[in-house]
Amino acid sequence: MKFFEDIEIGVEEHLGAYTFTAEEIKAFAAKFDPQPFHMDEEAARQSSFGGLCASGWHTAAIWMKVMIAYRKRQMEETTENGDNGHRGPSPGFEDMKWLKPVYAGDTVSYTAKVVSKRPLATRAGWGLVSHDSAGVNQHGETVFSFRSHVLVGCRSAVAAG
């Protein structure tokens, strides 16, 4: 896990990829977004989507799943080399867009690119880092995007503490 000072603007993190199956799309939809084009293959074929597709919230939930797995791997690597930066909570996100349907069988690769960072005047020892996050399908089409924000601890605060 990197400290605030070590994070570079412009760096893109490749979080991971995920293949959406018909069974998972239907199961997620049954619990959280029971629309016919998420739950019934024939109804989905007859819809404007033309086939079974994942809920946008499913696409977003999988971004979170692969991001958490990525951060866990990152934390394990930095702990091994003694560089124990830390992240705080996320103050939120903005501009979430579902740009194209994610169909059963699609593989979406998720990324997060650092677009800005600034120290927090109101929280000594912390900085705010913003990422442009996206999901791109196997055809190179962006299917999902948003801007996220996270608090990141400063190396100087750990040294002083």
PAGULUM-430990 format. One record per atom (N, C-alpha, C): residue in one letter; atom name; x negated, y, z negated. Coordinates in steps of 0.1 Angstrom, whole numbers. Layout:
+------+------+-------+-------+-------+
: resn : name :    xx :    yy :    zz :
+------+------+-------+-------+-------+
:    A :   CA :     X :     Y :     Z :
...
+------+------+-------+-------+-------+
END
This chain:
+------+------+-------+-------+-------+
: resn : name :    xx :    yy :    zz :
+------+------+-------+-------+-------+
:    M :    N :    -9 :   -12 :     0 :
:    M :   CA :     0 :     0 :     0 :
:    M :    C :    -9 :    12 :     0 :
:    K :    N :    -7 :    21 :     9 :
:    K :   CA :   -15 :    33 :    10 :
:    K :    C :   -11 :    44 :     1 :
:    F :    N :   -20 :    52 :    -3 :
:    F :   CA :   -17 :    65 :   -10 :
:    F :    C :   -13 :    75 :     0 :
:    F :    N :    -7 :    86 :    -5 :
:    F :   CA :    -2 :    97 :     3 :
:    F :    C :   -13 :   102 :    12 :
:    E :    N :   -25 :   104 :     6 :
:    E :   CA :   -36 :   111 :    13 :
:    E :    C :   -41 :   102 :    24 :
:    D :    N :   -39 :    89 :    24 :
:    D :   CA :   -44 :    80 :    34 :
:    D :    C :   -35 :    78 :    46 :
:    I :    N :   -23 :    83 :    45 :
:    I :   CA :   -13 :    81 :    55 :
:    I :    C :   -15 :    91 :    66 :
:    E :    N :   -16 :    86 :    79 :
:    E :   CA :   -19 :    95 :    90 :
:    E :    C :    -6 :    97 :    99 :
:    I :    N :    -4 :   110 :   102 :
:    I :   CA :     7 :   113 :   111 :
:    I :    C :     4 :   107 :   125 :
:    G :    N :    14 :   101 :   131 :
:    G :   CA :    13 :    95 :   144 :
:    G :    C :    11 :    80 :   144 :
:    V :    N :     8 :    74 :   132 :
:    V :   CA :     5 :    60 :   131 :
:    V :    C :    19 :    53 :   132 :
:    E :    N :    20 :    43 :   140 :
:    E :   CA :    32 :    35 :   142 :
:    E :    C :    30 :    21 :   135 :
:    E :    N :    38 :    18 :   126 :
:    E :   CA :    38 :     5 :   120 :
:    E :    C :    47 :    -5 :   127 :
:    H :    N :    42 :   -17 :   130 :
:    H :   CA :    51 :   -27 :   137 :
:    H :    C :    56 :   -36 :   125 :
:    L :    N :    68 :   -34 :   122 :
:    L :   CA :    74 :   -41 :   110 :
:    L :    C :    76 :   -56 :   112 :
:    G :    N :    81 :   -59 :   124 :
:    G :   CA :    84 :   -73 :   126 :
:    G :    C :    95 :   -74 :   137 :
:    A :    N :    99 :   -86 :   140 :
:    A :   CA :   109 :   -88 :   150 :
:    A :    C :   119 :   -98 :   145 :
:    Y :    N :   131 :   -98 :   150 :
:    Y :   CA :   142 :  -107 :   145 :
:    Y :    C :   151 :  -110 :   157 :
:    T :    N :   154 :  -123 :   158 :
:    T :   CA :   163 :  -128 :   168 :
:    T :    C :   177 :  -130 :   162 :
:    F :    N :   187 :  -123 :   168 :
:    F :   CA :   201 :  -124 :   163 :
:    F :    C :   208 :  -136 :   169 :
:    T :    N :   213 :  -145 :   160 :
:    T :   CA :   221 :  -156 :   165 :
:    T :    C :   236 :  -154 :   164 :
:    A :    N :   243 :  -161 :   172 :
:    A :   CA :   258 :  -159 :   172 :
:    A :    C :   263 :  -162 :   158 :
:    E :    N :   258 :  -173 :   152 :
:    E :   CA :   263 :  -177 :   139 :
:    E :    C :   261 :  -166 :   128 :
:    E :    N :   249 :  -160 :   128 :
:    E :   CA :   246 :  -149 :   119 :
:    E :    C :   254 :  -136 :   122 :
:    I :    N :   256 :  -133 :   135 :
:    I :   CA :   264 :  -122 :   138 :
:    I :    C :   278 :  -123 :   133 :
:    K :    N :   284 :  -135 :   135 :
:    K :   CA :   298 :  -138 :   130 :
:    K :    C :   298 :  -138 :   115 :
:    A :    N :   288 :  -143 :   108 :
:    A :   CA :   289 :  -144 :    93 :
:    A :    C :   287 :  -130 :    88 :
:    F :    N :   279 :  -122 :    93 :
:    F :   CA :   277 :  -108 :    88 :
:    F :    C :   290 :  -100 :    90 :
:    A :    N :   296 :  -102 :   102 :
:    A :   CA :   308 :   -95 :   106 :
:    A :    C :   320 :   -99 :    97 :
:    A :    N :   321 :  -112 :    94 :
:    A :   CA :   332 :  -117 :    85 :
:    A :    C :   331 :  -110 :    71 :
:    K :    N :   319 :  -107 :    66 :
:    K :   CA :   318 :  -101 :    53 :
:    K :    C :   319 :   -86 :    54 :
:    F :    N :   313 :   -79 :    64 :
:    F :   CA :   312 :   -65 :    64 :
:    F :    C :   318 :   -57 :    75 :
:    D :    N :   321 :   -63 :    87 :
:    D :   CA :   325 :   -55 :    98 :
:    D :    C :   333 :   -64 :   107 :
:    P :    N :   345 :   -68 :   103 :
:    P :   CA :   353 :   -78 :   110 :
:    P :    C :   360 :   -73 :   123 :
:    Q :    N :   352 :   -69 :   133 :
:    Q :   CA :   357 :   -65 :   146 :
:    Q :    C :   357 :   -77 :   155 :
:    P :    N :   367 :   -78 :   164 :
:    P :   CA :   368 :   -90 :   173 :
:    P :    C :   355 :   -92 :   181 :
:    F :    N :   348 :   -82 :   186 :
:    F :   CA :   336 :   -83 :   194 :
:    F :    C :   324 :   -87 :   186 :
:    H :    N :   326 :   -88 :   172 :
:    H :   CA :   315 :   -93 :   164 :
:    H :    C :   318 :  -107 :   159 :
:    M :    N :   331 :  -112 :   160 :
:    M :   CA :   335 :  -124 :   154 :
:    M :    C :   340 :  -135 :   163 :
:    D :    N :   344 :  -131 :   175 :
:    D :   CA :   350 :  -140 :   184 :
:    D :    C :   344 :  -139 :   198 :
:    E :    N :   338 :  -150 :   203 :
:    E :   CA :   331 :  -149 :   216 :
:    E :    C :   340 :  -146 :   228 :
:    E :    N :   352 :  -152 :   228 :
:    E :   CA :   361 :  -149 :   239 :
:    E :    C :   366 :  -135 :   238 :
:    A :    N :   370 :  -130 :   227 :
:    A :   CA :   374 :  -116 :   225 :
:    A :    C :   363 :  -106 :   229 :
:    A :    N :   351 :  -110 :   225 :
:    A :   CA :   339 :  -102 :   228 :
:    A :    C :   337 :  -101 :   243 :
:    R :    N :   338 :  -112 :   251 :
:    R :   CA :   337 :  -112 :   265 :
:    R :    C :   347 :  -103 :   272 :
:    Q :    N :   359 :  -102 :   266 :
:    Q :   CA :   369 :   -94 :   272 :
:    Q :    C :   369 :   -79 :   267 :
:    S :    N :   360 :   -76 :   258 :
:    S :   CA :   358 :   -63 :   253 :
:    S :    C :   349 :   -54 :   263 :
:    S :    N :   348 :   -42 :   260 :
:    S :   CA :   339 :   -33 :   268 :
:    S :    C :   324 :   -37 :   266 :
:    F :    N :   321 :   -45 :   256 :
:    F :   CA :   307 :   -50 :   254 :
:    F :    C :   304 :   -62 :   263 :
:    G :    N :   314 :   -69 :   266 :
:    G :   CA :   312 :   -80 :   276 :
:    G :    C :   305 :   -93 :   269 :
:    G :    N :   303 :   -93 :   256 :
:    G :   CA :   298 :  -104 :   249 :
:    G :    C :   296 :  -102 :   235 :
:    L :    N :   294 :  -113 :   227 :
:    L :   CA :   293 :  -112 :   213 :
:    L :    C :   281 :  -103 :   209 :
:    C :    N :   283 :   -93 :   201 :
:    C :   CA :   272 :   -84 :   197 :
:    C :    C :   273 :   -81 :   182 :
:    A :    N :   261 :   -78 :   177 :
:    A :   CA :   260 :   -76 :   162 :
:    A :    C :   266 :   -62 :   158 :
:    S :    N :   271 :   -62 :   146 :
:    S :   CA :   275 :   -49 :   140 :
:    S :    C :   263 :   -40 :   140 :
:    G :    N :   265 :   -27 :   142 :
:    G :   CA :   254 :   -18 :   140 :
:    G :    C :   248 :   -19 :   126 :
:    W :    N :   257 :   -21 :   116 :
:    W :   CA :   252 :   -23 :   102 :
:    W :    C :   244 :   -35 :   100 :
:    H :    N :   246 :   -45 :   108 :
:    H :   CA :   238 :   -57 :   108 :
:    H :    C :   224 :   -54 :   114 :
:    T :    N :   224 :   -46 :   125 :
:    T :   CA :   211 :   -42 :   131 :
:    T :    C :   203 :   -34 :   120 :
:    A :    N :   210 :   -25 :   113 :
:    A :   CA :   203 :   -17 :   103 :
:    A :    C :   199 :   -25 :    91 :
:    A :    N :   207 :   -35 :    87 :
:    A :   CA :   203 :   -44 :    76 :
:    A :    C :   191 :   -52 :    79 :
:    I :    N :   190 :   -56 :    91 :
:    I :   CA :   178 :   -64 :    95 :
:    I :    C :   166 :   -55 :    96 :
:    W :    N :   167 :   -42 :   100 :
:    W :   CA :   156 :   -33 :    99 :
:    W :    C :   150 :   -33 :    84 :
:    M :    N :   160 :   -32 :    75 :
:    M :   CA :   156 :   -31 :    60 :
:    M :    C :   149 :   -45 :    57 :
:    K :    N :   154 :   -56 :    61 :
:    K :   CA :   148 :   -69 :    58 :
:    K :    C :   134 :   -70 :    63 :
:    V :    N :   132 :   -66 :    76 :
:    V :   CA :   118 :   -67 :    81 :
:    V :    C :   109 :   -57 :    75 :
:    M :    N :   114 :   -45 :    71 :
:    M :   CA :   106 :   -35 :    65 :
:    M :    C :   102 :   -39 :    51 :
:    I :    N :   111 :   -45 :    44 :
:    I :   CA :   107 :   -50 :    30 :
:    I :    C :    96 :   -61 :    31 :
:    A :    N :    98 :   -70 :    41 :
:    A :   CA :    88 :   -81 :    43 :
:    A :    C :    74 :   -75 :    47 :
:    Y :    N :    75 :   -65 :    55 :
:    Y :   CA :    62 :   -58 :    59 :
:    Y :    C :    56 :   -51 :    47 :
:    R :    N :    63 :   -44 :    39 :
:    R :   CA :    58 :   -37 :    28 :
:    R :    C :    52 :   -47 :    18 :
:    K :    N :    59 :   -58 :    16 :
:    K :   CA :    54 :   -68 :     7 :
:    K :    C :    40 :   -74 :    12 :
:    R :    N :    39 :   -76 :    25 :
:    R :   CA :    26 :   -81 :    30 :
:    R :    C :    15 :   -70 :    28 :
:    Q :    N :    19 :   -58 :    31 :
:    Q :   CA :    10 :   -46 :    30 :
:    Q :    C :     6 :   -45 :    15 :
:    M :    N :    15 :   -46 :     6 :
:    M :   CA :    11 :   -45 :    -8 :
:    M :    C :     2 :   -57 :   -13 :
:    E :    N :     4 :   -69 :    -8 :
:    E :   CA :    -5 :   -80 :   -11 :
:    E :    C :   -19 :   -77 :    -6 :
:    E :    N :   -20 :   -72 :     6 :
:    E :   CA :   -33 :   -69 :    12 :
:    E :    C :   -40 :   -59 :     5 :
:    T :    N :   -34 :   -48 :     1 :
:    T :   CA :   -40 :   -37 :    -6 :
:    T :    C :   -44 :   -40 :   -20 :
:    T :    N :   -36 :   -49 :   -27 :
:    T :   CA :   -39 :   -53 :   -40 :
:    T :    C :   -51 :   -62 :   -40 :
:    E :    N :   -53 :   -70 :   -30 :
:    E :   CA :   -65 :   -78 :   -29 :
:    E :    C :   -77 :   -70 :   -28 :
:    N :    N :   -77 :   -59 :   -21 :
:    N :   CA :   -89 :   -50 :   -19 :
:    N :    C :   -89 :   -39 :   -30 :
:    G :    N :   -80 :   -39 :   -39 :
:    G :   CA :   -81 :   -29 :   -50 :
:    G :    C :   -75 :   -15 :   -47 :
:    D :    N :   -69 :   -14 :   -36 :
:    D :   CA :   -64 :    -1 :   -32 :
:    D :    C :   -49 :    -1 :   -35 :
:    N :    N :   -45 :     3 :   -47 :
:    N :   CA :   -31 :     1 :   -52 :
:    N :    C :   -23 :    14 :   -51 :
:    G :    N :   -20 :    19 :   -39 :
:    G :   CA :   -11 :    30 :   -38 :
:    G :    C :     3 :    26 :   -42 :
:    H :    N :    12 :    35 :   -43 :
:    H :   CA :    25 :    32 :   -46 :
:    H :    C :    36 :    40 :   -39 :
:    R :    N :    47 :    34 :   -37 :
:    R :   CA :    58 :    41 :   -31 :
:    R :    C :    69 :    43 :   -41 :
:    G :    N :    76 :    54 :   -40 :
:    G :   CA :    87 :    57 :   -48 :
:    G :    C :   100 :    54 :   -41 :
:    P :    N :   111 :    60 :   -45 :
:    P :   CA :   124 :    58 :   -39 :
:    P :    C :   125 :    66 :   -25 :
:    S :    N :   134 :    63 :   -18 :
:    S :   CA :   137 :    70 :    -5 :
:    S :    C :   148 :    80 :    -8 :
:    P :    N :   146 :    93 :    -5 :
:    P :   CA :   156 :   103 :    -7 :
:    P :    C :   167 :   102 :     5 :
:    G :    N :   166 :    93 :    13 :
:    G :   CA :   176 :    91 :    24 :
:    G :    C :   171 :    90 :    38 :
:    F :    N :   180 :    91 :    47 :
:    F :   CA :   177 :    90 :    61 :
:    F :    C :   186 :   100 :    69 :
:    E :    N :   184 :   102 :    81 :
:    E :   CA :   192 :   110 :    89 :
:    E :    C :   192 :   106 :   104 :
:    D :    N :   201 :   110 :   112 :
:    D :   CA :   202 :   109 :   126 :
:    D :    C :   202 :    94 :   130 :
:    M :    N :   209 :    85 :   123 :
:    M :   CA :   210 :    71 :   127 :
:    M :    C :   218 :    70 :   140 :
:    K :    N :   213 :    62 :   149 :
:    K :   CA :   219 :    60 :   162 :
:    K :    C :   219 :    45 :   166 :
:    W :    N :   230 :    41 :   171 :
:    W :   CA :   231 :    27 :   177 :
:    W :    C :   232 :    30 :   192 :
:    L :    N :   222 :    28 :   199 :
:    L :   CA :   221 :    32 :   213 :
:    L :    C :   226 :    22 :   223 :
:    K :    N :   224 :     9 :   220 :
:    K :   CA :   228 :    -2 :   229 :
:    K :    C :   233 :   -13 :   220 :
:    P :    N :   242 :   -21 :   225 :
:    P :   CA :   246 :   -33 :   217 :
:    P :    C :   234 :   -43 :   216 :
:    V :    N :   235 :   -50 :   205 :
:    V :   CA :   225 :   -61 :   202 :
:    V :    C :   233 :   -74 :   204 :
:    Y :    N :   231 :   -82 :   214 :
:    Y :   CA :   238 :   -94 :   217 :
:    Y :    C :   232 :  -106 :   211 :
:    A :    N :   240 :  -116 :   209 :
:    A :   CA :   236 :  -129 :   204 :
:    A :    C :   224 :  -134 :   213 :
:    G :    N :   213 :  -137 :   207 :
:    G :   CA :   201 :  -142 :   214 :
:    G :    C :   191 :  -131 :   216 :
:    D :    N :   195 :  -118 :   214 :
:    D :   CA :   185 :  -107 :   216 :
:    D :    C :   175 :  -108 :   204 :
:    T :    N :   163 :  -104 :   208 :
:    T :   CA :   152 :  -103 :   198 :
:    T :    C :   149 :   -88 :   197 :
:    V :    N :   150 :   -82 :   185 :
:    V :   CA :   147 :   -68 :   183 :
:    V :    C :   134 :   -67 :   175 :
:    S :    N :   125 :   -59 :   180 :
:    S :   CA :   113 :   -55 :   173 :
:    S :    C :   114 :   -42 :   167 :
:    Y :    N :   111 :   -41 :   154 :
:    Y :   CA :   113 :   -29 :   146 :
:    Y :    C :   100 :   -22 :   143 :
:    T :    N :   100 :    -9 :   144 :
:    T :   CA :    89 :     0 :   141 :
:    T :    C :    92 :    11 :   132 :
:    A :    N :    82 :    17 :   126 :
:    A :   CA :    83 :    30 :   119 :
:    A :    C :    71 :    38 :   122 :
:    K :    N :    73 :    50 :   127 :
:    K :   CA :    61 :    59 :   131 :
:    K :    C :    61 :    71 :   122 :
:    V :    N :    50 :    74 :   116 :
:    V :   CA :    49 :    85 :   107 :
:    V :    C :    50 :    98 :   115 :
:    V :    N :    59 :   107 :   112 :
:    V :   CA :    61 :   119 :   120 :
:    V :    C :    58 :   132 :   112 :
:    S :    N :    58 :   131 :    98 :
:    S :   CA :    54 :   142 :    90 :
:    S :    C :    52 :   138 :    76 :
:    K :    N :    44 :   146 :    69 :
:    K :   CA :    42 :   144 :    54 :
:    K :    C :    39 :   157 :    48 :
:    R :    N :    43 :   158 :    35 :
:    R :   CA :    40 :   170 :    28 :
:    R :    C :    40 :   167 :    13 :
:    P :    N :    31 :   174 :     5 :
:    P :   CA :    31 :   172 :    -9 :
:    P :    C :    44 :   178 :   -15 :
:    L :    N :    49 :   172 :   -26 :
:    L :   CA :    61 :   178 :   -32 :
:    L :    C :    57 :   188 :   -43 :
:    A :    N :    61 :   200 :   -41 :
:    A :   CA :    58 :   211 :   -51 :
:    A :    C :    66 :   208 :   -64 :
:    T :    N :    77 :   201 :   -63 :
:    T :   CA :    85 :   199 :   -75 :
:    T :    C :    82 :   186 :   -83 :
:    R :    N :    73 :   177 :   -77 :
:    R :   CA :    69 :   165 :   -83 :
:    R :    C :    54 :   163 :   -81 :
:    A :    N :    47 :   167 :   -91 :
:    A :   CA :    32 :   166 :   -90 :
:    A :    C :    28 :   151 :   -88 :
:    G :    N :    19 :   149 :   -80 :
:    G :   CA :    14 :   135 :   -78 :
:    G :    C :    22 :   128 :   -67 :
:    W :    N :    31 :   134 :   -61 :
:    W :   CA :    39 :   127 :   -51 :
:    W :    C :    40 :   135 :   -38 :
:    G :    N :    42 :   128 :   -27 :
:    G :   CA :    44 :   134 :   -14 :
:    G :    C :    56 :   128 :    -7 :
:    L :    N :    61 :   135 :     3 :
:    L :   CA :    72 :   130 :    11 :
:    L :    C :    67 :   127 :    25 :
:    V :    N :    70 :   115 :    29 :
:    V :   CA :    65 :   110 :    42 :
:    V :    C :    78 :   107 :    50 :
:    S :    N :    79 :   111 :    63 :
:    S :   CA :    90 :   109 :    71 :
:    S :    C :    86 :   100 :    83 :
:    H :    N :    94 :    91 :    87 :
:    H :   CA :    92 :    81 :    98 :
:    H :    C :   103 :    82 :   108 :
:    D :    N :   100 :    80 :   121 :
:    D :   CA :   110 :    77 :   131 :
:    D :    C :   110 :    62 :   132 :
:    S :    N :   121 :    56 :   129 :
:    S :   CA :   122 :    42 :   129 :
:    S :    C :   131 :    38 :   141 :
:    A :    N :   127 :    26 :   146 :
:    A :   CA :   135 :    22 :   158 :
:    A :    C :   135 :     6 :   159 :
:    G :    N :   145 :     2 :   167 :
:    G :   CA :   145 :   -12 :   171 :
:    G :    C :   146 :   -13 :   186 :
:    V :    N :   137 :   -21 :   192 :
:    V :   CA :   137 :   -22 :   207 :
:    V :    C :   139 :   -37 :   210 :
:    N :    N :   148 :   -39 :   220 :
:    N :   CA :   151 :   -53 :   224 :
:    N :    C :   140 :   -59 :   233 :
:    Q :    N :   142 :   -71 :   237 :
:    Q :   CA :   132 :   -79 :   245 :
:    Q :    C :   131 :   -73 :   259 :
:    H :    N :   140 :   -64 :   263 :
:    H :   CA :   140 :   -57 :   276 :
:    H :    C :   133 :   -44 :   275 :
:    G :    N :   128 :   -40 :   263 :
:    G :   CA :   121 :   -27 :   262 :
:    G :    C :   131 :   -16 :   259 :
:    E :    N :   144 :   -19 :   257 :
:    E :   CA :   154 :    -9 :   255 :
:    E :    C :   155 :    -6 :   240 :
:    T :    N :   155 :     7 :   236 :
:    T :   CA :   157 :    11 :   222 :
:    T :    C :   172 :     9 :   219 :
:    V :    N :   175 :     1 :   209 :
:    V :   CA :   189 :    -2 :   206 :
:    V :    C :   193 :     5 :   193 :
:    F :    N :   184 :    10 :   185 :
:    F :   CA :   187 :    15 :   172 :
:    F :    C :   176 :    25 :   168 :
:    S :    N :   180 :    36 :   162 :
:    S :   CA :   169 :    46 :   157 :
:    S :    C :   175 :    54 :   146 :
:    F :    N :   165 :    59 :   138 :
:    F :   CA :   169 :    69 :   127 :
:    F :    C :   156 :    75 :   121 :
:    R :    N :   157 :    85 :   114 :
:    R :   CA :   146 :    91 :   107 :
:    R :    C :   147 :    88 :    92 :
:    S :    N :   137 :    82 :    86 :
:    S :   CA :   137 :    79 :    72 :
:    S :    C :   127 :    87 :    64 :
:    H :    N :   129 :    87 :    51 :
:    H :   CA :   120 :    95 :    42 :
:    H :    C :   117 :    86 :    30 :
:    V :    N :   105 :    88 :    25 :
:    V :   CA :   101 :    80 :    13 :
:    V :    C :    91 :    88 :     5 :
:    L :    N :    92 :    87 :    -8 :
:    L :   CA :    82 :    93 :   -17 :
:    L :    C :    70 :    84 :   -18 :
:    V :    N :    58 :    89 :   -17 :
:    V :   CA :    46 :    82 :   -18 :
:    V :    C :    36 :    88 :   -28 :
:    G :    N :    31 :    80 :   -37 :
:    G :   CA :    22 :    85 :   -47 :
:    G :    C :     8 :    90 :   -42 :
:    C :    N :     3 :   100 :   -48 :
:    C :   CA :   -10 :   106 :   -44 :
:    C :    C :   -21 :    99 :   -52 :
:    R :    N :   -32 :    97 :   -45 :
:    R :   CA :   -44 :    91 :   -51 :
:    R :    C :   -49 :   100 :   -63 :
:    S :    N :   -48 :   113 :   -62 :
:    S :   CA :   -52 :   122 :   -72 :
:    S :    C :   -45 :   120 :   -85 :
:    A :    N :   -32 :   117 :   -84 :
:    A :   CA :   -24 :   115 :   -96 :
:    A :    C :   -28 :   102 :  -104 :
:    V :    N :   -31 :    92 :   -96 :
:    V :   CA :   -36 :    79 :  -102 :
:    V :    C :   -49 :    81 :  -109 :
:    A :    N :   -58 :    89 :  -103 :
:    A :   CA :   -71 :    91 :  -108 :
:    A :    C :   -70 :   100 :  -121 :
:    A :    N :   -61 :   109 :  -121 :
:    A :   CA :   -59 :   118 :  -133 :
:    A :    C :   -52 :   111 :  -144 :
:    G :    N :   -44 :   100 :  -141 :
:    G :   CA :   -35 :    94 :  -151 :
:    G :    C :   -43 :    84 :  -159 :
+------+------+-------+-------+-------+
END
